[in-house]
Amino acid sequence: MRIDHVVLWVEDPLASVKFFAEVVGCEPVRVEEFRERKVGFPSVRIGDDAIIDLMPKAAVPMIEKVPGAAGTAGHKVNHVCLAMTKDEYDALRARLDARGVKPHVATDQYGARGQSPEVFYFRDLDGNVLEARYY
């Protein structure tokens, strides 16, 4: 079993795509379709089989009308953890440093594949917390 996708609520999906592409290093997905209003949100690819959907907060009223979904829209998650190679981890840290972002670093953290020697936490444009780690 793997994570297929995570949905983050964001103010500006296109600004969030840019952040995830330029800073985190993710591949944009369905951006043109979103710009053309063919889809309700864009996504970014975090691996061959996993994406983060960037749902506009403006869609909260629509989601609240979905049967069984009342009260579920618009809430942030605690954090999303992105596992990567050490080179990807170092490159992300360098991009954050270049933008003046000082992530919180922790050592010897447990995750899906066991202990990670070092992780760091940082926020996206909407305040969602992301964790980066390598094994």
N, C-alpha and C positions, 0 to 999 in steps of 0.2 A: 504494500500500500504506500502511496505517496501523496503529497499535497498536489492537487490539480491547479487550484487557484486560490488567491486571497483577494478580497474586495476591500479597498480603502476608500473612504469618503473624502473627496477633495473639493476645494473651492474652484480651481481652474484646471481641468483635466489636461489641457495642452501644456500649461506651465509645468504640471506634474510629470508629464511624459518627458519634457525637456530635462527636468531635474534627474529623473531616473535614468535617462539615456546618457546625459553628459557627466553626471556626478557618480551615480552608482554603476553605470556601465551596462545597463539593460537594453535590449533591442525593442524599439517601439512596434506595436502591433495594432492594426485597424485604425491608425490615425487619420488617414485620408477618408475612410468611411465615416469616421466621427465628424470630421470637418464638413463632409457632404450631408450630414444628418441621416445617414443610412443605418447607423448603429447608435445606441444610447451612451456609449462610453468607449474610450480607448483602453488599451492594456499595454503592459511591458512584459517581455519574456525574461524569466529569471533562470531558465534552463530549458532543455529539450522538451520537457513535459510539464512545465509549470509556468504560470503567468500571475501577474498582479493586475487586477482590473481597477481602473481609476474612475470610480463612480462619482459624478458631479453631485454635490450637496443639493443642487437644485432639483434633483430627482427624488428627494425624500418624500414629498407629497404623493408621488406616483407609487412608490414602493409601499407606502403606508396603506394603500388601497388594495394591495394584493391580499387575497384571502389567507389568513394565518400569519401575515407579516406585520400586523399592527404593533407598533412600539419597537420594531427591530431596526428601523432605518436611521442612518446618520450617526450611529455610535462608532467611536474609534475602537480599534483593537488595542490590547496592551502593547504588543510589538510583533513584528515579523522578523524572523531570523533568516538571513541569506548565508548559506554555506558556500565557500569558494576556495579556490586554490590560494596558496600563500602569495603568489605573484598578483592575483586579482585583489586579494586583501590589501597588500601593500600599495597597489595602484589606486584603490578606492581611498585609502587613508591619505595618499598624496593629493588626490583631487579635493578631498575635504579640507586638508591643510591649506591648499592654494586658495580656497574660498573663505578662509578664516574660521572654519568650523572646527571646534575642539571636542571630539567625541569622548565619551566616558569609556575608559579602558578597564577591563577586568581580566583576570587570569584564571586558568584552570577551571573552565566552565563546562558543565555537562550539557550535551545536546543529543540529537537523534542518533549520531554515530559514535557516541562516547564522549570522552574528555577532549576539549579543545584547549590548546596552550594559552591562547589569548583571543579575546573578543573585544569589540567596541560597539557602543550604542550611539546613534545620532538621530536627528529628526529630519523629516522631509519638509516641504514647504507648508504643509498643513498641520504640522506638529505630530504626525504619526511617528512612532518610535521604530527604528530599524536597528537590528543587530547584525553585524558582520562577523563571520568566524571562518576559521580554516581548521582542518584536522591534521 
